[in-house]
Amino acid sequence: MALGVACCAAALATPGPAWAQHAKKPPPPSAAASTGNLLQTGRNLFEDQRYEESIQTLSAALLRPNTPKKDRVEIYRLLAYNYIVLSHRDEAEAAVRGLYALDPEFALGSSESPRFKEFFAEVKKKWEADGKPGLVTEEAPAPKPVSIKHSSPAQQEQGQEIKLTGELDDPGTRTGSVILHYRTGSQGKFEKVEARVSDTRFRTTIPGAAVKPPLVEYYLEALDSKGLPIAARGDALAPLRIAVPAPAEGGGLFSSPWFWTGTGAVIVGGVVAAFVLTRKSSESAGPPTSRVIVTVGQQ
């Protein structure tokens, strides 16, 4: 009996999945490590022909603080490849221009696809004819940073759309559009939709069809006029999360994502749940059975 209670308590003390927005999270990795992981993931996704997912991942890597120059050059190269394959010419040209602004002497290897080499050569020629705009030098002032101010709602009912709003801090008026990326759960590709922007405010909606237990993940991205990312709130590696509790008839207390984020004697919103394990005597008729009694009261 004592062993059974101890095992039950130990199991309940183990933290559950990080479903809730306010669940305790492990400390984030260093900026350099995050960029390296994202860059490798973006490269792998490109090689697997998952181009949209590769773009999402590489965009997150591009916005990581203190990303080394060599990594930024590689990110722009892979972004350009993705956009070329998808026939997004304007975005591809912007990525190539960003690459040459960092490294004017960059050259693709001899084994690269002629399609990529021809595109890079064409864009470089145009970039040089335009006076090498954006060229990064010690004397050139850095562009004014852009940031997104947005508060994430804690939870939403299943099947109900989620309205999101926020504000841009863009002193240089660099933003061309704001994109919402969202998905049901924590696996798979993010869907995307362009937000409605008015002056510095924006608003958008996660459709109700995507709002399913146990959670919805999303992030917001500001793009420049050429379609390259310049700011984000969350990203593909560390998205924002909104809990979506399961309906009561689908399992009640135990089906709620909030229930499993507690530790020890479970405390959820000031409610204390106490657990008692009893076992039917082996001397009684019929096979032994166990049951869990849940008593819920205000703390």
Residue frames as qw, qx, qy, qz and C-alpha x, y, z in Angstrom:
[[0.000, 0.885, 0.465, 0.000, 0.00, 0.00, 0.00],
 [0.291, -0.825, 0.095, 0.476, 2.72, 2.47, 1.04],
 [0.433, -0.179, 0.591, 0.656, 4.78, 1.59, -2.03],
 [0.273, 0.589, 0.670, 0.360, 1.75, 2.18, -4.30],
 [0.078, -0.950, -0.259, 0.155, 1.10, 5.60, -2.78],
 [0.400, -0.640, 0.315, 0.575, 4.77, 6.53, -3.11],
 [0.416, 0.109, 0.670, 0.605, 4.84, 5.54, -6.77],
 [0.150, 0.793, 0.559, 0.191, 1.66, 7.52, -7.45],
 [0.215, -0.921, -0.058, 0.321, 3.10, 10.59, -5.73],
 [0.454, -0.403, 0.476, 0.636, 6.37, 10.28, -7.62],
 [0.364, 0.394, 0.674, 0.507, 4.55, 10.05, -10.94],
 [0.022, 0.906, 0.416, 0.069, 2.46, 13.11, -10.12],
 [0.371, -0.798, 0.101, 0.465, 5.55, 15.05, -9.08],
 [0.530, -0.020, 0.524, 0.667, 7.09, 14.63, -12.51],
 [0.212, 0.527, -0.031, -0.822, 6.53, 17.75, -14.64],
 [0.666, 0.482, 0.570, -0.020, 4.23, 17.16, -17.59],
 [0.521, 0.387, 0.389, 0.654, 4.67, 18.43, -21.16],
 [0.137, -0.326, -0.103, 0.930, 5.12, 22.16, -21.56],
 [0.136, 0.570, 0.726, 0.360, 1.59, 22.68, -22.87],
 [0.131, -0.898, -0.385, 0.167, 0.66, 25.75, -20.89],
 [0.346, 0.830, -0.042, 0.435, 1.93, 29.17, -21.82],
 [0.247, -0.822, 0.353, -0.373, 3.21, 29.74, -18.28],
 [0.974, -0.196, -0.057, 0.096, 4.72, 26.30, -17.71],
 [0.430, -0.755, 0.405, 0.283, 8.28, 26.24, -16.42],
 [0.791, 0.601, -0.109, 0.043, 10.72, 26.05, -19.33],
 [0.822, -0.212, 0.059, 0.525, 14.38, 25.01, -19.44],
 [0.151, -0.765, 0.158, 0.606, 16.92, 27.81, -19.83],
 [0.691, 0.711, 0.008, -0.128, 17.39, 28.83, -23.49],
 [0.840, 0.016, 0.154, 0.519, 20.57, 27.77, -25.30],
 [0.276, -0.537, 0.149, 0.783, 23.19, 30.36, -26.14],
 [0.474, 0.726, 0.005, -0.498, 22.54, 32.58, -29.15],
 [0.161, 0.568, -0.727, -0.351, 25.43, 31.02, -31.08],
 [0.238, -0.010, 0.971, -0.031, 24.23, 27.49, -30.39],
 [0.491, 0.548, 0.529, -0.423, 20.68, 28.37, -31.38],
 [0.405, 0.723, -0.272, -0.488, 21.83, 29.89, -34.66],
 [0.029, 0.410, -0.884, -0.224, 23.99, 26.86, -35.45],
 [0.353, 0.196, 0.895, -0.187, 21.14, 24.45, -34.75],
 [0.492, 0.669, 0.310, -0.463, 18.70, 26.45, -36.83],
 [0.270, 0.678, -0.510, -0.456, 21.15, 26.81, -39.70],
 [0.075, -0.210, 0.965, 0.140, 21.78, 23.06, -39.82],
 [0.404, 0.401, 0.764, -0.305, 18.07, 22.32, -39.56],
 [0.434, 0.729, 0.027, -0.529, 17.33, 24.79, -42.37],
 [0.154, 0.532, -0.741, -0.380, 20.00, 23.16, -44.53],
 [0.216, 0.023, 0.976, -0.031, 18.57, 19.68, -43.87],
 [0.453, 0.565, 0.539, -0.431, 15.04, 20.84, -44.70],
 [0.374, 0.695, -0.308, -0.531, 16.25, 22.32, -47.99],
 [0.063, 0.354, -0.902, -0.238, 17.97, 19.06, -48.91],
 [0.254, 0.252, 0.915, -0.184, 14.74, 17.21, -48.04],
 [0.018, -0.317, -0.570, -0.758, 12.88, 19.56, -50.44],
 [0.244, -0.734, -0.609, 0.174, 10.80, 21.01, -47.59],
 [0.369, 0.383, 0.071, 0.844, 11.38, 24.54, -48.84],
 [0.312, -0.750, -0.178, -0.555, 8.74, 26.48, -46.90],
 [0.787, -0.597, -0.127, 0.092, 9.85, 24.92, -43.62],
 [0.720, 0.031, -0.022, 0.693, 13.47, 25.63, -44.51],
 [0.118, 0.602, 0.102, 0.783, 12.63, 29.30, -45.09],
 [0.559, -0.749, -0.163, -0.317, 10.84, 29.53, -41.73],
 [0.847, -0.412, -0.073, 0.329, 13.78, 28.00, -39.91],
 [0.596, 0.197, 0.055, 0.776, 16.44, 30.06, -41.69],
 [0.081, -0.749, -0.159, -0.638, 14.47, 33.25, -41.08],
 [0.691, -0.715, -0.098, -0.043, 14.58, 32.51, -37.35],
 [0.809, -0.165, 0.024, 0.564, 18.34, 31.95, -37.58],
 [0.373, 0.534, 0.137, 0.746, 18.82, 35.25, -39.41],
 [0.283, -0.789, -0.087, -0.539, 17.16, 37.17, -36.56],
 [0.806, -0.445, -0.262, 0.291, 19.16, 35.57, -33.77],
 [0.118, -0.975, 0.186, 0.001, 21.31, 38.19, -32.00],
 [0.299, -0.718, 0.608, 0.160, 25.07, 38.15, -32.51],
 [0.922, 0.271, 0.274, 0.037, 24.93, 35.72, -35.43],
 [0.486, -0.445, 0.445, 0.607, 28.46, 35.43, -36.87],
 [0.332, 0.616, -0.292, -0.652, 29.04, 36.94, -40.31],
 [0.098, 0.243, -0.903, -0.341, 29.92, 33.60, -41.92],
 [0.186, 0.333, 0.902, -0.205, 26.64, 32.12, -40.66],
 [0.339, 0.654, 0.251, -0.628, 24.64, 35.07, -41.95],
 [0.242, 0.492, -0.598, -0.584, 26.22, 34.64, -45.38],
 [0.021, -0.001, -0.991, -0.135, 25.29, 30.96, -45.37],
 [0.262, 0.489, 0.692, -0.462, 21.74, 31.75, -44.23],
 [0.361, 0.641, -0.084, -0.672, 21.28, 34.20, -47.11],
 [0.157, 0.329, -0.822, -0.438, 22.67, 31.64, -49.57],
 [0.054, 0.200, 0.977, -0.050, 20.24, 28.95, -48.45],
 [0.302, 0.590, 0.445, -0.603, 17.33, 31.40, -48.34],
 [0.308, 0.555, -0.388, -0.669, 18.12, 32.38, -51.92],
 [0.074, 0.114, -0.955, -0.262, 18.21, 28.72, -52.98],
 [0.186, 0.403, 0.838, -0.318, 14.80, 28.08, -51.41],
 [0.317, 0.664, 0.192, -0.649, 13.27, 31.14, -53.05],
 [0.207, 0.441, -0.641, -0.593, 14.76, 30.30, -56.44],
 [0.013, 0.082, 0.991, 0.107, 13.33, 26.78, -56.32],
 [0.159, 0.574, 0.716, -0.364, 9.92, 28.19, -55.34],
 [0.292, 0.516, 0.455, 0.665, 10.14, 30.81, -58.13],
 [0.238, -0.911, -0.283, 0.183, 9.93, 33.69, -55.64],
 [0.635, 0.468, 0.017, 0.614, 12.25, 35.92, -57.64],
 [0.081, -0.846, 0.083, -0.520, 11.97, 39.13, -55.61],
 [0.734, -0.645, 0.185, -0.102, 12.71, 37.39, -52.30],
 [0.914, 0.033, 0.113, 0.388, 15.56, 35.44, -53.90],
 [0.443, 0.651, -0.033, 0.616, 17.12, 38.63, -55.25],
 [0.356, -0.837, 0.138, -0.392, 16.80, 40.31, -51.84],
 [0.885, -0.422, 0.166, 0.103, 18.58, 37.37, -50.19],
 [0.796, 0.275, 0.082, 0.533, 21.42, 37.47, -52.73],
 [0.141, 0.796, -0.063, 0.586, 21.79, 41.22, -52.29],
 [0.617, -0.743, 0.147, -0.212, 21.92, 40.72, -48.53],
 [0.931, -0.135, 0.122, 0.315, 24.66, 38.15, -49.00],
 [0.617, 0.453, 0.045, 0.642, 26.82, 40.41, -51.21],
 [0.174, -0.878, 0.049, -0.443, 26.28, 43.35, -48.85],
 [0.754, -0.615, 0.229, 0.004, 28.03, 41.24, -46.21],
 [0.630, -0.332, 0.569, 0.411, 30.65, 39.66, -48.48],
 [0.477, 0.740, -0.132, -0.456, 31.17, 41.35, -51.88],
 [0.166, 0.554, -0.782, -0.232, 33.81, 38.77, -52.82],
 [0.668, -0.012, 0.691, -0.277, 31.59, 35.75, -52.22],
 [0.453, 0.364, -0.627, -0.518, 31.56, 33.14, -55.00],
 [0.917, -0.048, 0.199, -0.344, 29.61, 29.91, -55.33],
 [0.516, -0.375, 0.741, 0.212, 31.57, 26.69, -55.66],
 [0.228, 0.337, -0.687, -0.602, 32.17, 25.09, -59.04],
 [0.047, -0.144, -0.987, -0.055, 29.92, 22.15, -58.15],
 [0.289, 0.400, 0.492, -0.717, 26.85, 24.32, -57.54],
 [0.489, 0.566, 0.661, 0.059, 23.87, 24.18, -59.88],
 [0.287, 0.182, 0.347, 0.874, 24.25, 26.39, -63.00],
 [0.181, -0.747, -0.527, -0.362, 20.75, 27.68, -62.24],
 [0.499, -0.787, -0.217, 0.289, 21.92, 29.10, -58.90],
 [0.550, -0.260, 0.195, 0.769, 25.22, 30.38, -60.28],
 [0.195, 0.439, 0.467, 0.742, 23.54, 32.27, -63.13],
 [0.285, -0.838, -0.420, -0.199, 21.04, 33.87, -60.78],
 [0.576, -0.660, -0.082, 0.476, 23.73, 34.97, -58.30],
 [0.475, -0.035, 0.309, 0.823, 25.87, 36.42, -61.09],
 [0.044, 0.629, 0.499, 0.594, 22.92, 38.33, -62.55],
 [0.405, -0.857, -0.319, -0.017, 21.94, 39.81, -59.18],
 [0.608, -0.477, 0.030, 0.634, 25.51, 40.75, -58.29],
 [0.362, 0.241, 0.374, 0.820, 25.89, 42.63, -61.56],
 [0.162, -0.761, -0.422, -0.466, 22.70, 44.59, -60.87],
 [0.584, -0.738, -0.234, 0.243, 23.72, 45.23, -57.25],
 [0.560, -0.255, 0.141, 0.776, 27.08, 46.65, -58.32],
 [0.184, 0.443, 0.431, 0.764, 25.42, 48.79, -61.02],
 [0.337, -0.813, -0.398, -0.260, 23.11, 50.22, -58.33],
 [0.033, 0.752, -0.369, 0.545, 26.13, 51.33, -56.29],
 [0.493, 0.012, -0.806, 0.328, 26.28, 48.36, -53.91],
 [0.446, -0.552, 0.029, -0.704, 23.36, 49.45, -51.69],
 [0.856, -0.461, -0.017, -0.234, 23.44, 48.13, -48.13],
 [0.707, 0.358, -0.486, 0.369, 27.16, 47.33, -48.23],
 [0.700, -0.703, -0.115, 0.048, 28.25, 46.65, -44.67],
 [0.539, 0.475, -0.332, 0.612, 31.37, 48.59, -43.67],
 [0.452, -0.311, -0.527, 0.649, 32.77, 49.88, -40.40],
 [0.017, -0.065, -0.036, 0.997, 31.69, 53.39, -41.36],
 [0.359, -0.314, -0.584, -0.657, 28.18, 52.45, -42.51],
 [0.390, -0.210, 0.495, -0.748, 25.56, 53.06, -39.80],
 [0.037, 0.160, 0.986, -0.027, 23.55, 50.01, -38.79],
 [0.315, -0.423, -0.503, -0.684, 19.86, 50.15, -39.74],
 [0.381, -0.304, 0.424, -0.764, 17.53, 51.08, -36.92],
 [0.021, -0.043, -0.996, 0.078, 16.19, 47.91, -35.30],
 [0.565, -0.238, -0.321, -0.722, 12.55, 46.88, -35.55],
 [0.033, -0.022, 0.913, -0.406, 10.64, 45.18, -32.73],
 [0.468, -0.361, -0.606, -0.532, 7.17, 43.69, -32.31],
 [0.215, -0.148, 0.622, -0.738, 5.15, 44.38, -29.17],
 [0.672, -0.139, -0.510, -0.518, 2.56, 41.67, -28.55],
 [0.396, -0.276, 0.719, -0.500, 1.02, 39.86, -25.57],
 [0.366, 0.009, -0.878, -0.307, 0.02, 36.25, -26.05],
 [0.709, -0.347, 0.006, -0.614, -3.37, 35.09, -24.67],
 [0.360, -0.399, 0.804, -0.254, -3.10, 32.32, -22.08],
 [0.287, 0.119, 0.949, 0.059, -5.72, 29.92, -23.50],
 [0.461, 0.163, -0.248, -0.837, -8.69, 29.56, -25.83],
 [0.742, 0.105, 0.548, -0.371, -11.65, 27.22, -26.16],
 [0.427, 0.000, 0.813, 0.395, -11.50, 24.49, -28.78],
 [0.317, 0.547, 0.692, 0.349, -12.78, 25.58, -32.19],
 [0.017, -0.945, -0.252, 0.206, -12.86, 29.30, -31.32],
 [0.576, 0.632, -0.035, 0.518, -10.76, 31.67, -33.43],
 [0.579, -0.548, -0.165, 0.581, -7.99, 33.57, -31.69],
 [0.275, 0.917, 0.107, 0.268, -7.72, 37.28, -32.41],
 [0.703, -0.285, -0.047, 0.650, -4.20, 38.67, -32.08],
 [0.176, 0.963, 0.079, 0.188, -3.09, 42.29, -32.00],
 [0.718, -0.336, -0.002, 0.610, 0.19, 44.09, -31.55],
 [0.119, 0.981, -0.024, -0.152, 2.28, 47.12, -32.36],
 [0.798, 0.335, -0.020, 0.501, 5.43, 47.74, -34.38],
 [0.317, -0.854, 0.128, 0.391, 8.34, 49.79, -33.07],
 [0.724, 0.331, 0.369, 0.480, 9.86, 50.75, -36.43],
 [0.150, -0.795, -0.019, 0.588, 11.68, 54.12, -36.29],
 [0.150, -0.374, 0.581, 0.707, 13.10, 53.65, -39.79],
 [0.701, 0.412, 0.141, -0.564, 9.79, 52.57, -41.36],
 [0.033, 0.416, -0.856, -0.305, 11.41, 49.43, -42.73],
 [0.434, 0.149, 0.861, -0.218, 8.45, 47.06, -42.35],
 [0.279, 0.087, -0.584, -0.757, 6.65, 46.01, -45.51],
 [0.729, -0.247, -0.430, -0.472, 4.34, 43.39, -43.96],
 [0.368, -0.371, 0.724, -0.451, 3.63, 41.37, -40.82],
 [0.650, 0.074, -0.684, -0.324, 3.12, 37.61, -41.15],
 [0.684, -0.353, 0.461, -0.442, 1.43, 35.26, -38.68],
 [0.482, 0.243, -0.835, -0.111, 2.72, 31.67, -38.66],
 [0.623, -0.274, 0.453, -0.576, 0.59, 29.13, -36.77],
 [0.501, 0.113, -0.835, -0.197, 0.04, 25.40, -36.35],
 [0.817, -0.416, -0.041, -0.398, -2.02, 22.98, -34.27],
 [0.942, -0.280, 0.004, 0.187, 0.15, 21.19, -31.70],
 [0.307, -0.821, 0.389, 0.282, 3.92, 21.25, -31.71],
 [0.562, -0.110, 0.702, 0.423, 4.79, 19.29, -34.86],
 [0.504, 0.581, 0.583, 0.264, 4.68, 19.98, -38.57],
 [0.319, 0.282, 0.229, 0.876, 4.80, 23.01, -40.83],
 [0.038, 0.504, 0.385, -0.772, 3.47, 26.39, -39.79],
 [0.294, 0.707, 0.560, 0.317, 0.67, 27.84, -41.89],
 [0.277, -0.246, -0.073, 0.926, 0.96, 31.55, -42.61],
 [0.127, 0.811, 0.537, 0.195, -1.33, 34.50, -43.17],
 [0.301, 0.313, -0.053, 0.899, -0.59, 38.19, -43.64],
 [0.175, -0.572, -0.581, 0.552, -1.75, 40.47, -40.85],
 [0.139, 0.849, 0.349, 0.372, -3.68, 43.69, -41.41],
 [0.507, -0.225, -0.193, 0.809, -1.45, 46.67, -40.60],
 [0.029, 0.897, 0.309, 0.314, -2.65, 50.20, -39.90],
 [0.085, -0.903, 0.314, -0.282, 0.07, 52.73, -39.09],
 [0.090, 0.504, -0.814, 0.273, 2.07, 50.93, -36.37],
 [0.631, -0.091, 0.599, -0.484, -0.75, 48.61, -35.23],
 [0.388, 0.172, -0.802, -0.421, -1.53, 45.19, -36.65],
 [0.675, -0.058, 0.518, -0.523, -4.21, 42.55, -36.14],
 [0.446, 0.238, -0.789, -0.349, -4.69, 39.02, -37.37],
 [0.795, -0.187, 0.247, -0.521, -6.56, 35.82, -36.50],
 [0.047, -0.219, 0.973, 0.060, -5.77, 32.16, -35.95],
 [0.597, -0.102, -0.440, -0.663, -8.76, 30.33, -37.50],
 [0.708, -0.316, 0.386, -0.500, -10.97, 28.24, -35.23],
 [0.953, 0.200, -0.192, -0.125, -10.29, 25.10, -37.27],
 [0.568, 0.455, -0.552, 0.407, -6.67, 25.19, -36.04],
 [0.276, -0.504, 0.496, -0.651, -7.60, 25.64, -32.37],
 [0.882, -0.141, -0.408, -0.190, -7.52, 22.09, -30.97],
 [0.680, -0.661, 0.309, -0.067, -6.27, 20.50, -27.74],
 [0.541, -0.601, -0.405, 0.428, -3.75, 20.50, -26.30],
 [0.241, -0.690, 0.026, 0.682, -2.31, 23.72, -27.75],
 [0.571, 0.783, 0.165, 0.184, -1.70, 26.09, -30.65],
 [0.575, -0.408, 0.155, 0.692, 1.76, 27.40, -31.51],
 [0.417, 0.841, 0.261, 0.224, 2.45, 30.58, -33.45],
 [0.465, -0.424, 0.027, 0.777, 4.89, 33.41, -34.06],
 [0.303, 0.918, 0.218, -0.133, 4.82, 36.82, -35.71],
 [0.644, -0.093, 0.313, 0.692, 7.34, 38.06, -38.24],
 [0.207, 0.882, 0.035, -0.422, 7.96, 41.52, -39.70],
 [0.728, 0.219, 0.415, 0.500, 9.29, 41.51, -43.27],
 [0.105, -0.499, 0.173, 0.843, 10.92, 44.34, -45.21],
 [0.548, 0.564, -0.027, -0.617, 9.64, 45.52, -48.58],
 [0.414, 0.455, -0.728, -0.301, 11.56, 42.70, -50.32],
 [0.894, -0.156, -0.282, -0.310, 10.17, 39.96, -48.10],
 [0.588, 0.206, -0.649, 0.438, 13.17, 39.33, -45.84],
 [0.585, -0.672, -0.449, 0.076, 12.68, 39.05, -42.05],
 [0.228, 0.579, -0.274, 0.734, 13.71, 42.04, -39.93],
 [0.282, -0.313, 0.566, -0.709, 11.95, 41.29, -36.62],
 [0.579, -0.199, -0.751, -0.246, 9.96, 38.56, -34.91],
 [0.511, -0.397, 0.448, -0.617, 7.97, 37.75, -31.79],
 [0.839, -0.056, 0.529, -0.110, 8.71, 34.09, -31.24],
 [0.317, 0.559, -0.629, -0.438, 10.09, 31.98, -34.08],
 [0.822, 0.124, -0.468, -0.299, 10.02, 28.47, -35.56],
 [0.512, 0.155, -0.756, 0.378, 12.33, 27.12, -32.84],
 [0.138, -0.237, -0.667, 0.693, 10.71, 28.93, -29.90],
 [0.177, -0.475, -0.512, -0.694, 7.09, 29.72, -30.85],
 [0.347, -0.187, 0.389, -0.833, 4.48, 31.30, -28.60],
 [0.225, -0.176, -0.956, -0.064, 1.94, 28.85, -27.15],
 [0.507, -0.198, 0.102, -0.833, -1.75, 29.05, -26.31],
 [0.168, 0.006, 0.960, -0.226, -3.28, 26.22, -24.26],
 [0.574, -0.063, -0.381, -0.722, -6.47, 24.66, -25.60],
 [0.381, -0.150, 0.806, -0.427, -8.13, 22.60, -22.84],
 [0.189, -0.151, -0.905, -0.351, -10.10, 19.53, -23.89],
 [0.543, -0.396, -0.193, -0.715, -13.88, 19.69, -23.31],
 [0.455, -0.368, 0.633, -0.507, -14.99, 18.33, -19.93],
 [0.911, 0.104, 0.204, -0.343, -16.91, 15.45, -21.52],
 [0.742, 0.532, -0.407, 0.041, -13.71, 14.37, -23.24],
 [0.726, 0.064, -0.541, 0.421, -11.98, 13.40, -20.00],
 [0.482, -0.847, -0.223, -0.038, -12.60, 16.13, -17.46],
 [0.365, -0.887, 0.260, 0.109, -9.80, 17.20, -15.12],
 [0.723, -0.305, 0.508, 0.355, -7.27, 14.65, -16.35],
 [0.632, 0.509, 0.424, 0.401, -7.59, 15.73, -20.01],
 [0.043, 0.998, 0.050, -0.006, -6.77, 19.38, -19.29],
 [0.670, 0.459, -0.256, 0.525, -3.26, 20.55, -20.26],
 [0.182, -0.744, 0.297, -0.571, -3.24, 22.77, -17.16],
 [0.884, -0.426, 0.067, -0.179, -3.58, 19.69, -14.90],
 [0.948, 0.038, -0.018, 0.316, -0.37, 18.09, -16.09],
 [0.396, 0.687, -0.213, 0.571, 1.84, 21.18, -15.71],
 [0.523, -0.766, 0.189, -0.324, 1.79, 21.04, -11.90],
 [0.486, 0.343, -0.744, 0.306, 4.32, 19.35, -9.63],
 [0.009, -0.092, 0.781, -0.618, 4.03, 17.50, -6.33],
 [0.183, 0.541, 0.752, -0.329, 0.53, 17.71, -4.88],
 [0.268, 0.414, 0.513, 0.703, -1.09, 19.21, -7.97],
 [0.014, -0.637, -0.352, 0.686, -2.06, 22.89, -7.57],
 [0.254, 0.367, 0.581, 0.681, -4.00, 24.43, -10.44],
 [0.119, -0.548, -0.234, -0.794, -5.24, 28.03, -10.15],
 [0.294, -0.373, 0.453, -0.755, -5.50, 27.81, -6.34],
 [0.895, -0.134, -0.060, -0.422, -7.28, 24.43, -6.39],
 [0.170, -0.494, 0.844, -0.119, -5.61, 21.59, -4.49],
 [0.865, 0.073, -0.344, -0.359, -6.14, 18.01, -5.66],
 [0.384, -0.484, 0.751, -0.234, -5.39, 15.25, -3.13],
 [0.699, 0.227, -0.598, -0.318, -4.98, 11.65, -4.28],
 [0.589, -0.341, 0.647, -0.343, -5.75, 8.51, -2.30],
 [0.523, 0.274, -0.750, -0.298, -4.92, 5.03, -3.61],
 [0.675, -0.216, 0.551, -0.441, -6.87, 2.08, -2.23],
 [0.337, 0.255, -0.861, -0.284, -6.69, -1.58, -3.11],
 [0.834, -0.204, -0.109, -0.502, -9.46, -4.15, -2.73],
 [0.529, -0.477, 0.684, -0.159, -8.50, -6.91, -0.33],
 [0.323, 0.319, -0.836, -0.309, -7.19, -10.08, -1.95],
 [0.148, 0.092, 0.938, -0.301, -9.43, -12.05, 0.36],
 [0.514, 0.407, 0.268, -0.706, -12.57, -10.55, -1.19],
 [0.706, 0.365, 0.602, 0.080, -14.35, -12.27, -4.04],
 [0.534, 0.834, 0.117, 0.077, -13.13, -11.40, -7.52],
 [0.717, 0.275, -0.091, 0.634, -9.77, -10.18, -8.80],
 [0.374, -0.537, -0.217, 0.724, -7.88, -7.38, -6.99],
 [0.289, 0.782, 0.343, 0.433, -8.74, -3.89, -8.16],
 [0.383, -0.268, -0.190, 0.863, -7.32, -0.42, -7.60],
 [0.115, 0.840, 0.447, 0.285, -9.02, 2.94, -7.72],
 [0.340, 0.060, -0.154, 0.926, -7.95, 6.56, -7.44],
 [0.125, -0.825, -0.542, 0.097, -10.12, 8.99, -5.48],
 [0.319, 0.313, 0.041, 0.894, -9.71, 12.67, -6.34],
 [0.229, -0.782, -0.504, 0.286, -10.79, 15.23, -3.77],
 [0.335, 0.427, 0.147, 0.827, -10.79, 18.82, -4.98],
 [0.297, -0.822, -0.429, 0.227, -11.09, 21.84, -2.71],
 [0.202, 0.912, -0.063, 0.353, -10.07, 25.49, -2.58],
 [0.669, 0.048, -0.388, 0.632, -6.65, 26.17, -1.16]]
